Amino acid sequence: MFEGWSSEEIVGFVVVYATLAAAVAWFAQSRGRDVWNWFGVALFLSPPLTFILLVLLGPAKARA
C-alpha cells in the first residue's frame, strides 16, 4: 500500500488518520457514547465509515 511513499508521507498519513479517528471519538462523546471504544473502531475500520455509523445510530439513550 505504501510502496513508493516517502517516510514523511507515511507519517503524514498516520497523523491525519489518527486525527480523524480522534475527531470521531469526540463526536461519539458528544452523542453520549464511549470515547475509547469509538476511537478504536475508527482506527480499525475507517474514520469516515465510523462517523457515518455514529450518525445513523443517533444519540445514546439515557440509562435509568
Secondary structure, 3 states (H helix, E strand, C coil): CCCCCCHHHHHHHHHHHHHHHHHHHHHHHHCCCCHHHHHHHHHHCCHHHHHHHHHHHCCCCCCC
